[in-house]
């Protein structure tokens, strides 16, 4: 059973930074597309960023230039560096391992990020 465990959330002032981590269990990590999603109260879950096995990245327009997704395959961990945070970035952030043709997708339990003065 694959488990994804997020950490690094918290309360930060506007303009501040946070770094989220997502540690994955299981023997294989490097081949999967990993992503970060977020869900604000009363809103649908939305894509924040993804990173492929080869390191190609994709970002939501709302976070481009402020957030950076990265991965360390040796540590089986994916990161989300969040800079210049805004109140509208407040949400629960979820780590995701994308489904493949033969496997389902997996989600972490989420970590709360609150941007407020």
Secondary structure, 3 states (H helix, E strand, C coil): CCCEEEECCEEECCCCCEEEEEEECCCCCCCCCEEEEEECCCCCCEEEEEECCCCCEEECCCCCCCEEEEEECCCCEEEEEECCCCHHHCEEEEEEECCCCCCCCEECCCEEEEECC
